[in-house]
Amino acid sequence: MKNIYAKALRMSLVIVALLSFAGSIMAQSKTKVVAHRGHWDTEGSYENTITALKMAHEVGADACEFDINMTTDGVLVVCHGPQVGTIANIQHASYADVMGVTLPNGEKVPTLEQFLKAGKKGYKVKQKDGSTKLVKLPLVLEIKPHERLDQAAEIVSKVAFLLKKMKMLDQVSIISFSYEACLEAAKQIPGIMVQYLTGDKTPYELKNDGIMGMDYHHSLTLVNAEWIEQAHELGMVVNVWTVDNPEMIATMAQLGVDYITTNKPALAKEIIEQVEAKK
């Protein structure tokens, strides 16, 4: 009986958080753009760096996605992996080893805390009228799958500690290919938006487990287009990855997904505007 009440409480907190997610990861009439690993496909930038986060702000993305891995000594670092520099698998390396790597744009691999601090501070972005505005993009934190299932709980615990300490629960959502990590996030951080990436669960299955976001590959979403409406009826968010093809960007926007994750945020914004203009 206690488990039933606990689950009901968690679901209530999830719904409350969704309603107050700062206008970010919520079902919307207009599709929004998530910069995949930040905006890295531009001079001076590189994926999953502080510069890529800054560039995501400047290019006009609506959110910034990034990846985290845990080193052998328990430090959460922002990196896609598994390889970085001369390190074959970042999950098998110590933090000291990772700090010995210099990325192609001259930066070091940031820790999760460093990346979050930059995101919380935000960046002044030039507006169309010439003025500047302080912007703090929603952050989409991807927990990479690790070798042991028990690591999911440890990683989520560390993420939860940082988000609570930094008062960033309303700015960050969590995604993962690891269902264990998604379940742990929903359990340990009640109310946070969690989105599953693998694509082997229906919207009904996800919601039943307290996971309120569906973030599937665009090809899978296309062949299961009815899931978009089902998810929205359940109060869930629909994201798709990673969409760089102009025609597919337009198709996903026409289907009404909430977010498109892309390596080409400027192009995606332009195409979505064209789709909106035809409505």
Backbone bond lengths (Angstrom), bond angles and torsions (degrees), N, CA, C in turn:
res aa  C-N    CA-C-N  psi(-1)  N-CA   C-N-CA  omega(-1)  CA-C   N-CA-C  phi
1 M - - - 1.467 - - 1.525 110.91 -
2 K 1.347 116.19 -39.85 1.461 119.78 178.69 1.523 110.60 -60.82
3 N 1.347 116.50 -38.44 1.457 120.51 179.83 1.522 111.24 -63.67
4 I 1.341 116.29 -37.57 1.466 120.49 179.23 1.521 110.52 -64.63
5 Y 1.350 116.42 -45.73 1.467 120.01 178.83 1.528 111.05 -64.77
6 A 1.332 116.57 -39.24 1.467 120.63 -179.51 1.520 110.57 -63.83
7 K 1.340 115.74 -42.18 1.457 119.42 179.15 1.521 110.82 -65.73
8 A 1.321 117.09 -40.70 1.469 120.95 178.81 1.522 111.01 -62.89
9 L 1.340 115.78 -39.84 1.459 120.01 178.97 1.519 110.69 -65.06
10 R 1.338 116.31 -42.84 1.460 119.69 179.92 1.519 110.74 -62.12
11 M 1.334 116.61 -42.31 1.457 120.43 179.67 1.524 111.35 -64.09
12 S 1.323 117.38 -38.27 1.468 121.22 178.05 1.517 110.47 -63.33
13 L 1.323 115.91 -42.30 1.459 120.40 179.47 1.517 111.34 -66.28
14 V 1.336 116.79 -36.78 1.460 120.90 177.09 1.519 110.27 -59.93
15 I 1.336 116.24 -47.60 1.463 120.93 -177.90 1.523 111.07 -63.15
16 V 1.326 116.96 -42.32 1.466 120.71 178.03 1.519 110.50 -60.57
17 A 1.334 116.44 -43.97 1.463 120.24 -178.63 1.518 111.26 -65.67
18 L 1.328 117.35 -38.42 1.454 120.25 179.27 1.521 111.12 -61.07
19 L 1.321 116.04 -37.47 1.462 120.26 -179.02 1.519 112.66 -71.44
20 S 1.345 116.64 -18.17 1.467 119.79 -176.08 1.515 112.56 -120.62
21 F 1.319 116.86 26.69 1.469 119.22 -173.93 1.526 112.12 -80.68
22 A 1.302 116.92 36.61 1.465 123.00 173.21 1.526 112.86 57.30
23 G 1.346 115.67 33.43 1.458 118.75 178.64 1.506 113.58 66.75
24 S 1.313 117.28 19.34 1.464 119.33 -173.99 1.507 112.02 -99.97
25 I 1.352 117.55 -96.37 1.453 119.69 -171.91 1.532 110.35 -82.89
26 M 1.306 116.44 74.03 1.461 121.30 177.83 1.528 108.95 -136.08
27 A 1.316 115.91 157.86 1.457 119.86 177.42 1.523 109.47 -59.66
28 Q 1.355 116.26 130.69 1.445 119.99 -174.00 1.518 109.09 -140.00
29 S 1.336 116.94 158.98 1.450 120.36 177.98 1.520 110.66 -73.70
30 K 1.319 117.04 -30.49 1.459 121.16 -179.26 1.523 110.09 -106.83
31 T 1.316 115.79 128.14 1.462 121.02 -179.98 1.522 110.49 -65.84
32 K 1.315 116.30 135.53 1.456 122.74 179.28 1.527 110.77 -103.83
33 V 1.327 115.72 164.32 1.467 121.95 -174.25 1.519 111.30 -115.39
34 V 1.332 115.64 127.58 1.462 122.44 175.50 1.525 108.47 -106.51
35 A 1.327 116.86 123.39 1.463 121.32 177.90 1.528 109.17 -76.93
36 H 1.326 116.84 114.70 1.463 123.57 -175.94 1.526 110.75 -72.30
37 R 1.322 116.21 115.19 1.475 123.30 -175.52 1.530 111.09 61.54
38 G 1.317 115.61 29.25 1.452 120.37 -174.93 1.520 109.66 80.45
39 H 1.327 116.33 -175.40 1.470 120.16 175.40 1.519 106.54 -95.49
40 W 1.329 115.01 95.75 1.464 120.63 -173.11 1.523 113.35 -105.28
41 D 1.345 116.84 -17.29 1.463 120.34 -175.87 1.524 110.68 -86.01
42 T 1.325 114.78 58.00 1.454 121.47 -179.79 1.523 108.82 -155.26
43 E 1.296 117.21 155.77 1.467 121.75 -173.69 1.531 111.67 -57.49
44 G 1.334 115.43 133.37 1.454 121.40 176.52 1.512 114.76 85.53
45 S 1.326 116.50 -3.05 1.454 119.98 -177.58 1.521 110.66 -109.31
46 Y 1.332 115.34 168.40 1.463 122.47 174.60 1.521 107.52 -158.05
47 E 1.311 117.04 147.96 1.460 121.45 -173.74 1.521 113.06 -57.22
48 N 1.320 115.13 141.68 1.468 123.21 176.00 1.530 113.71 60.71
49 T 1.315 116.18 33.72 1.466 120.46 175.78 1.528 109.97 -114.10
50 I 1.331 115.10 168.34 1.467 119.97 176.26 1.524 109.99 -62.87
51 T 1.327 116.65 -36.49 1.463 119.90 177.56 1.522 111.07 -63.19
52 A 1.334 117.26 -41.19 1.467 120.69 178.61 1.527 111.00 -62.51
53 L 1.328 116.48 -35.40 1.465 121.04 175.82 1.524 110.18 -65.21
54 K 1.313 116.08 -46.06 1.468 120.53 178.81 1.526 110.80 -61.02
55 M 1.332 115.78 -44.46 1.463 120.17 -179.09 1.530 111.78 -65.53
56 A 1.326 117.04 -31.31 1.466 119.87 176.26 1.521 110.29 -62.40
57 H 1.328 115.87 -38.20 1.466 120.31 175.57 1.530 110.05 -64.14
58 E 1.322 115.89 -47.55 1.460 120.45 -173.41 1.526 113.00 -68.66
59 V 1.340 116.95 -30.40 1.460 119.69 -178.23 1.528 111.81 -80.83
60 G 1.326 116.49 -9.50 1.458 120.15 176.89 1.512 115.41 91.27
61 A 1.339 116.84 19.73 1.468 119.85 176.04 1.527 109.66 -63.43
62 D 1.315 115.78 158.62 1.463 121.01 179.75 1.518 112.50 -94.76
63 A 1.339 116.90 -14.68 1.462 122.65 178.05 1.522 107.74 -162.50
64 C 1.328 115.76 163.54 1.465 120.81 -179.15 1.527 109.55 -128.44
65 E 1.334 116.31 122.31 1.462 122.19 177.34 1.521 109.97 -93.71
66 F 1.326 116.18 146.77 1.465 120.64 175.71 1.520 109.17 -153.77
67 D 1.339 115.94 162.75 1.464 121.63 -174.55 1.522 111.27 -113.14
68 I 1.342 115.91 147.46 1.459 118.66 174.05 1.530 111.11 -128.18
69 N 1.325 114.46 145.54 1.461 123.92 172.86 1.522 108.02 -129.98
70 M 1.321 116.47 159.63 1.463 121.22 177.75 1.526 110.02 -110.96
71 T 1.333 115.75 130.95 1.459 120.99 178.29 1.532 110.15 -76.02
72 T 1.327 115.84 172.74 1.469 119.96 -178.47 1.518 112.41 -63.85
73 D 1.342 117.03 -24.88 1.464 120.15 178.75 1.528 112.24 -100.73
74 G 1.330 116.66 20.55 1.459 120.90 168.80 1.507 117.62 82.32
75 V 1.332 118.18 17.93 1.461 121.02 178.74 1.528 109.05 -94.56
76 L 1.321 116.68 130.90 1.460 121.53 176.98 1.522 109.21 -86.44
77 V 1.330 115.63 122.00 1.458 121.03 -178.41 1.522 109.60 -122.23
78 V 1.339 115.10 152.73 1.461 121.42 -177.82 1.523 108.76 -93.06
79 C 1.306 115.43 105.45 1.465 121.33 -176.67 1.518 108.20 -167.50
80 H 1.319 117.70 141.02 1.464 120.02 178.94 1.516 111.46 -72.32
81 G 1.334 116.64 -45.87 1.454 120.52 -179.73 1.521 111.93 69.03
82 P 1.334 118.08 -172.73 1.469 122.96 -1.20 1.527 114.00 -71.54
83 Q 1.357 116.39 -26.44 1.459 118.62 -177.97 1.521 111.30 -89.17
84 V 1.325 114.98 140.82 1.461 121.08 171.25 1.522 107.30 -146.25
85 G 1.317 116.42 123.07 1.461 119.88 -175.86 1.522 110.63 59.29
86 T 1.323 115.64 -129.19 1.469 120.78 178.51 1.526 112.40 -90.11
87 I 1.321 117.12 0.48 1.471 121.52 179.52 1.527 109.09 -84.50
88 A 1.329 116.53 121.27 1.466 121.08 -176.65 1.524 112.04 -70.72
89 N 1.325 116.63 -37.03 1.468 120.80 -179.60 1.518 108.51 -144.75
90 I 1.311 115.49 111.11 1.463 120.55 -175.43 1.522 111.98 -61.99
91 Q 1.324 117.51 -26.48 1.466 120.57 179.08 1.525 112.49 -72.55
92 H 1.328 116.50 -13.47 1.468 121.24 177.97 1.522 111.79 -102.56
93 A 1.318 116.65 7.21 1.466 121.42 -176.64 1.522 110.91 -110.76
94 S 1.318 115.78 154.75 1.461 121.12 174.98 1.522 109.01 -82.28
95 Y 1.328 115.56 165.46 1.462 119.51 177.52 1.522 110.46 -62.72
96 A 1.324 117.44 -37.99 1.468 121.21 178.47 1.528 110.43 -60.25
97 D 1.330 116.45 -40.72 1.464 120.14 177.82 1.525 110.90 -63.08
98 V 1.312 116.18 -43.56 1.466 120.76 -178.99 1.524 110.59 -64.27
99 M 1.328 116.77 -38.22 1.461 120.48 179.67 1.525 112.16 -68.07
100 G 1.312 116.58 -15.13 1.458 120.32 176.85 1.515 113.13 -80.22
101 V 1.317 116.49 -6.09 1.465 121.54 -178.77 1.525 110.34 -92.62
102 T 1.325 115.91 131.98 1.460 121.36 171.98 1.521 107.95 -108.42
103 L 1.300 116.66 124.71 1.458 121.92 -177.73 1.534 111.01 -74.88
104 P 1.330 118.27 162.18 1.467 121.53 -176.14 1.525 115.55 -54.40
105 N 1.333 117.85 -26.51 1.469 119.36 179.24 1.526 112.62 -94.11
106 G 1.342 116.46 8.22 1.458 120.56 176.20 1.510 115.24 93.77
107 E 1.326 118.18 -6.86 1.464 121.38 179.92 1.521 111.77 -85.87
108 K 1.323 114.90 163.73 1.452 122.12 172.01 1.533 108.86 -94.72
109 V 1.315 116.72 160.75 1.461 121.18 175.72 1.527 108.27 -66.74
110 P 1.331 118.36 120.30 1.472 119.27 -178.43 1.525 112.13 -76.65
111 T 1.313 115.51 149.80 1.465 119.25 169.77 1.525 107.69 -76.68
112 L 1.312 116.12 163.51 1.462 119.60 177.01 1.520 110.43 -59.48
113 E 1.321 117.12 -41.70 1.459 119.89 -178.60 1.521 111.15 -62.72
114 Q 1.324 117.84 -41.34 1.461 120.97 178.69 1.528 110.84 -62.97
115 F 1.317 116.19 -42.25 1.465 120.90 -179.40 1.527 110.76 -65.82
116 L 1.321 116.21 -43.15 1.463 120.29 179.25 1.525 111.56 -63.99
117 K 1.326 116.47 -39.51 1.468 119.97 178.82 1.520 110.68 -60.02
118 A 1.332 116.32 -42.24 1.462 120.16 178.76 1.524 110.50 -65.27
119 G 1.330 116.18 -40.43 1.458 119.77 179.08 1.512 112.84 -67.26
120 K 1.320 116.29 -37.26 1.463 119.99 179.68 1.527 111.12 -69.20
121 K 1.318 116.33 -37.22 1.466 120.67 179.19 1.519 110.77 -66.81
122 G 1.339 116.51 -40.13 1.452 120.98 -180.00 1.518 112.63 79.22
123 Y 1.326 115.04 -178.17 1.464 120.60 -176.96 1.524 109.79 -139.65
124 K 1.317 115.77 146.24 1.456 120.51 175.56 1.523 108.39 -79.95
125 V 1.322 115.18 122.79 1.460 121.42 -174.91 1.523 109.64 -117.44
126 K 1.321 115.18 132.86 1.457 120.51 179.46 1.519 110.19 -71.43
127 Q 1.325 116.50 131.58 1.456 122.61 -179.34 1.529 111.13 -94.47
128 K 1.330 116.37 169.74 1.461 120.89 -177.77 1.518 112.72 -61.74
129 D 1.348 116.39 -29.49 1.466 119.49 -178.84 1.524 112.61 -85.70
130 G 1.342 116.79 4.93 1.456 120.90 177.95 1.515 114.56 94.38
131 S 1.314 117.57 -12.87 1.462 121.23 178.14 1.529 109.87 -78.41
132 T 1.332 116.00 169.84 1.462 120.32 176.23 1.526 109.22 -116.70
133 K 1.314 115.25 148.69 1.459 121.39 -177.86 1.523 109.33 -137.46
134 L 1.333 116.38 136.06 1.459 120.23 176.02 1.526 108.81 -74.89
135 V 1.325 115.78 122.26 1.462 121.50 -177.47 1.526 109.55 -120.13
136 K 1.318 115.77 133.83 1.465 121.90 175.15 1.521 107.27 -123.31
137 L 1.320 116.39 97.64 1.457 120.33 -175.95 1.526 112.31 -67.09
138 P 1.324 117.25 145.37 1.461 119.93 167.39 1.527 108.85 -59.19
139 L 1.317 116.80 141.58 1.464 121.97 -178.39 1.524 109.57 -110.42
140 V 1.318 115.71 133.55 1.464 122.03 -179.47 1.528 107.76 -110.87
141 L 1.320 115.64 104.09 1.461 123.19 -171.74 1.528 110.09 -94.01
142 E 1.345 115.76 114.13 1.468 119.45 177.86 1.524 110.74 -95.87
143 I 1.315 116.33 121.31 1.463 122.05 174.18 1.521 107.84 -87.91
144 K 1.334 116.91 113.34 1.455 119.97 179.43 1.532 110.14 -70.20
145 P 1.327 117.65 143.82 1.467 119.74 176.83 1.527 110.98 -60.62
146 H 1.321 116.48 139.70 1.463 121.94 177.20 1.527 109.25 -114.52
147 E 1.323 115.45 167.94 1.467 120.15 -170.39 1.523 113.56 -66.18
148 R 1.328 117.04 -35.90 1.462 120.17 -177.64 1.527 110.18 -108.13
149 L 1.327 115.98 137.85 1.459 120.21 -179.78 1.519 112.17 -61.15
150 D 1.344 117.11 -34.47 1.461 119.74 -177.67 1.524 112.49 -67.39
151 Q 1.341 116.65 -17.07 1.464 119.32 178.51 1.522 111.39 -69.32
152 A 1.327 117.15 -25.53 1.464 120.25 179.49 1.517 110.77 -59.38
153 A 1.327 116.75 -45.55 1.465 120.81 -179.62 1.523 110.81 -64.25
154 E 1.327 116.52 -40.07 1.468 120.45 -179.88 1.522 111.30 -65.36
155 I 1.326 115.95 -44.87 1.464 120.00 -178.96 1.525 110.73 -64.90
156 V 1.318 116.87 -46.32 1.469 120.40 179.44 1.521 110.57 -61.14
157 S 1.317 117.43 -38.05 1.462 121.19 178.11 1.523 110.98 -61.12
158 K 1.321 116.91 -41.85 1.467 121.27 178.56 1.528 110.92 -67.68
159 V 1.323 116.12 -40.53 1.466 120.46 177.51 1.524 109.92 -62.93
160 A 1.319 116.30 -46.11 1.466 121.11 -179.65 1.523 111.14 -59.02
161 F 1.324 116.23 -43.47 1.463 120.57 -179.99 1.523 110.85 -59.10
162 L 1.332 116.69 -46.48 1.461 120.38 -178.43 1.527 111.74 -66.24
163 L 1.321 117.06 -45.04 1.461 119.95 -177.79 1.520 111.75 -63.31
164 K 1.317 116.39 -38.49 1.464 120.05 178.54 1.525 110.66 -71.10
165 K 1.328 116.30 -44.16 1.460 120.27 179.95 1.522 111.33 -61.47
166 M 1.330 116.27 -39.50 1.456 120.93 -176.28 1.524 112.60 -90.95
167 K 1.345 116.27 0.84 1.468 121.38 -179.88 1.536 111.31 54.64
168 M 1.342 114.97 52.46 1.463 120.52 -176.92 1.529 112.78 -121.99
169 L 1.309 116.81 19.28 1.463 119.55 -178.45 1.524 112.57 -62.02
170 D 1.332 116.91 -27.49 1.463 120.11 -178.37 1.525 112.62 -89.47
171 Q 1.344 117.50 -1.23 1.468 120.53 -178.57 1.527 112.50 -110.98
172 V 1.312 117.20 -10.60 1.465 120.97 -172.48 1.520 111.31 -122.76
173 S 1.322 115.73 136.58 1.462 121.89 168.88 1.523 107.66 -118.38
174 I 1.334 116.43 162.85 1.461 121.30 -175.65 1.519 110.05 -122.00
175 I 1.339 115.48 134.67 1.456 121.21 175.52 1.522 108.72 -129.52
176 S 1.335 116.27 156.00 1.462 119.20 177.44 1.523 110.84 -167.87
177 F 1.340 115.18 150.31 1.458 121.34 169.48 1.524 110.03 -79.22
178 S 1.316 116.62 -16.72 1.461 121.96 179.26 1.525 109.68 -85.67
179 Y 1.327 116.56 114.90 1.464 119.11 178.91 1.525 110.41 -66.32
180 E 1.330 115.56 -32.70 1.461 120.23 177.37 1.526 110.56 -60.62
181 A 1.339 116.61 -42.96 1.463 120.49 178.72 1.525 110.94 -64.75
182 C 1.334 116.91 -39.75 1.467 120.59 178.16 1.523 111.29 -63.63
183 L 1.323 116.16 -44.52 1.464 120.34 179.01 1.525 110.93 -63.04
184 E 1.323 116.17 -41.22 1.466 120.70 179.29 1.520 110.87 -64.60
185 A 1.337 116.64 -40.97 1.463 120.32 179.91 1.525 110.67 -63.49
186 A 1.332 116.23 -44.19 1.467 120.05 178.70 1.524 111.24 -64.01
187 K 1.323 116.44 -32.91 1.465 121.61 -178.66 1.524 111.76 -78.53
188 Q 1.339 116.67 -47.77 1.463 120.69 -173.13 1.524 113.56 -82.08
189 I 1.329 116.87 -25.42 1.473 119.99 -177.68 1.523 108.35 -124.73
190 P 1.328 117.96 72.07 1.468 120.81 -178.07 1.527 111.39 -54.79
191 G 1.316 115.58 130.85 1.452 119.82 177.57 1.504 114.69 98.98
192 I 1.336 118.59 -16.70 1.457 118.65 -179.19 1.524 109.43 -77.43
193 M 1.329 115.94 146.37 1.453 120.30 177.08 1.523 109.36 -73.54
194 V 1.335 116.37 123.61 1.464 122.50 178.08 1.522 108.16 -119.97
195 Q 1.337 116.20 132.29 1.461 121.05 179.55 1.528 109.50 -126.95
196 Y 1.321 115.54 132.78 1.469 122.10 -178.85 1.524 109.82 -94.10
197 L 1.338 116.54 139.59 1.457 121.56 -171.23 1.528 115.97 -102.78
198 T 1.317 118.05 -26.66 1.465 120.14 -167.28 1.521 113.73 -66.96
199 G 1.314 117.92 -41.36 1.457 119.89 175.05 1.505 115.88 98.87
200 D 1.326 118.02 13.94 1.460 120.59 -179.19 1.528 113.04 -104.10
201 K 1.330 116.40 18.33 1.466 121.23 178.39 1.527 109.53 -128.65
202 T 1.322 116.35 141.72 1.461 120.49 175.14 1.527 108.93 -78.99
203 P 1.335 117.25 162.94 1.465 118.99 175.83 1.524 112.67 -55.28
204 Y 1.330 117.17 -38.18 1.463 120.75 -179.45 1.528 111.20 -63.83
205 E 1.334 116.53 -41.44 1.463 120.45 179.53 1.525 110.79 -65.22
206 L 1.330 116.09 -41.50 1.460 120.38 179.99 1.524 111.06 -62.09
207 K 1.329 115.80 -51.11 1.463 118.84 -177.45 1.521 111.30 -62.60
208 N 1.306 116.87 -37.08 1.464 120.81 179.43 1.522 111.82 -60.91
209 D 1.342 115.89 -27.37 1.463 120.98 178.51 1.531 112.50 -95.83
210 G 1.330 117.00 8.33 1.457 120.67 177.51 1.509 114.38 81.92
211 I 1.329 117.09 15.17 1.468 121.86 179.16 1.523 107.65 -102.48
212 M 1.333 116.09 115.24 1.459 120.71 -168.94 1.521 114.51 -101.92
213 G 1.339 117.08 14.07 1.450 120.27 178.97 1.520 112.05 -136.61
214 M 1.333 115.95 140.51 1.461 123.66 177.03 1.520 107.33 -117.21
215 D 1.324 117.72 114.63 1.464 122.60 -176.73 1.530 107.65 -126.85
216 Y 1.332 115.81 83.67 1.462 121.50 -172.95 1.525 112.18 -108.73
217 H 1.339 115.89 161.23 1.461 120.57 176.40 1.529 109.11 -58.73
218 H 1.330 115.50 143.63 1.468 119.25 -173.91 1.527 112.65 -60.22
219 S 1.334 118.15 -32.13 1.468 120.07 179.93 1.526 111.14 -66.91
220 L 1.322 116.63 -37.86 1.465 121.39 178.56 1.525 110.44 -70.03
221 T 1.319 115.71 -40.03 1.466 120.02 178.16 1.522 110.73 -64.88
222 L 1.329 116.29 -36.02 1.464 120.83 -178.93 1.526 111.67 -64.57
223 V 1.334 117.36 -42.65 1.473 120.13 -178.15 1.529 111.92 -80.77
224 N 1.329 116.28 -12.40 1.470 121.21 176.25 1.526 109.63 -122.55
225 A 1.326 115.34 47.09 1.468 120.54 -173.90 1.525 112.83 -58.36
226 E 1.337 116.47 -25.98 1.471 119.23 179.26 1.521 111.90 -65.03
227 W 1.340 117.07 -20.11 1.463 120.51 178.45 1.524 111.83 -65.17
228 I 1.331 116.39 -28.21 1.465 119.65 -179.60 1.524 109.84 -62.14
229 E 1.329 115.98 -51.01 1.466 120.19 179.15 1.522 111.32 -64.97
230 Q 1.338 116.44 -41.01 1.461 120.01 178.92 1.524 110.79 -59.76
231 A 1.328 115.67 -45.32 1.464 120.14 -179.50 1.518 111.02 -62.34
232 H 1.320 116.65 -43.90 1.462 120.38 -179.72 1.526 111.40 -64.64
233 E 1.319 116.76 -38.08 1.465 119.94 177.65 1.526 111.51 -64.45
234 L 1.331 115.68 -27.27 1.462 121.41 178.86 1.532 112.09 -88.34
235 G 1.341 116.21 2.32 1.461 120.18 -179.50 1.508 113.53 78.05
236 M 1.335 116.18 23.31 1.458 120.87 -176.66 1.524 111.86 -99.46
237 V 1.325 114.80 166.81 1.457 122.73 178.40 1.524 109.31 -102.54
238 V 1.328 116.09 142.70 1.464 121.42 178.24 1.524 109.63 -119.86
239 N 1.325 115.03 118.98 1.459 122.86 176.31 1.524 106.94 -119.43
240 V 1.326 117.84 155.28 1.465 121.28 174.47 1.524 109.47 -133.46
241 W 1.335 115.32 149.27 1.460 121.31 179.35 1.525 109.58 -134.84
242 T 1.315 116.09 168.98 1.453 127.22 -42.23 1.518 104.12 -95.18
243 V 1.322 117.73 116.07 1.462 123.07 -166.33 1.526 110.72 -105.62
244 D 1.337 115.74 109.23 1.460 121.17 179.30 1.528 112.78 -114.36
245 N 1.333 116.54 -18.62 1.456 121.11 -179.59 1.530 110.18 -73.89
246 P 1.338 117.83 126.76 1.472 120.54 -176.44 1.529 113.78 -56.16
247 E 1.338 116.92 -42.63 1.462 119.70 -179.35 1.527 111.63 -65.48
248 M 1.336 116.48 -38.37 1.464 119.55 -179.93 1.525 110.82 -71.68
249 I 1.331 117.07 -35.26 1.467 120.12 175.45 1.528 109.34 -58.87
250 A 1.338 115.79 -47.04 1.466 120.50 179.84 1.530 111.09 -62.71
251 T 1.328 116.30 -41.76 1.468 120.55 -179.83 1.522 111.51 -62.28
252 M 1.320 116.25 -45.70 1.465 120.17 -179.44 1.532 110.97 -63.91
253 A 1.333 116.19 -39.18 1.466 119.79 178.23 1.528 110.47 -65.47
254 Q 1.329 116.72 -40.25 1.464 121.08 178.81 1.524 111.81 -65.64
255 L 1.339 116.37 -32.77 1.463 120.71 178.69 1.526 112.15 -73.55
256 G 1.336 116.21 -15.79 1.458 119.80 175.17 1.513 116.05 89.86
257 V 1.347 117.15 25.49 1.464 117.60 175.08 1.526 108.56 -66.15
258 D 1.307 116.46 154.14 1.463 120.35 -177.26 1.520 112.17 -78.33
259 Y 1.330 115.48 -38.89 1.461 120.65 -176.99 1.515 110.97 -137.71
260 I 1.325 115.54 144.29 1.458 122.98 171.63 1.521 107.74 -118.40
261 T 1.325 116.44 120.98 1.461 121.27 175.45 1.522 108.01 -90.68
262 T 1.330 116.79 128.74 1.459 120.80 -171.31 1.526 111.93 -149.58
263 N 1.329 115.12 154.94 1.462 121.41 172.26 1.522 111.06 -86.72
264 K 1.331 116.53 -5.17 1.463 121.77 -176.97 1.534 109.79 -126.11
265 P 1.318 116.71 69.19 1.472 119.77 -174.93 1.522 114.82 -61.34
266 A 1.331 117.61 -37.82 1.466 119.59 -179.35 1.525 110.55 -65.23
267 L 1.329 116.27 -44.30 1.464 120.94 178.15 1.523 110.62 -62.70
268 A 1.321 116.33 -44.17 1.467 120.39 -179.34 1.525 111.30 -61.34
269 K 1.332 116.93 -42.53 1.469 120.40 178.82 1.530 110.40 -60.25
270 E 1.323 115.70 -43.22 1.463 120.52 -178.64 1.527 111.40 -63.47
271 I 1.329 116.11 -44.54 1.464 120.13 -178.59 1.525 110.96 -66.99
272 I 1.313 116.87 -40.62 1.468 120.29 178.97 1.526 110.67 -62.83
273 E 1.324 117.05 -38.73 1.467 120.49 176.98 1.528 110.44 -61.34
274 Q 1.332 116.24 -39.17 1.464 120.35 178.78 1.528 110.80 -65.80
275 V 1.325 116.20 -41.08 1.465 120.59 177.93 1.526 110.18 -63.10
276 E 1.333 116.34 -43.76 1.463 120.84 -179.38 1.522 111.37 -63.26
277 A 1.333 116.21 -37.03 1.465 120.53 -177.71 1.530 111.93 -66.08
278 K 1.317 116.52 -24.12 1.468 121.05 -178.53 1.527 112.90 -87.60
279 K 1.329 116.67 -7.96 1.467 119.31 -178.38 1.524 111.14 -72.59
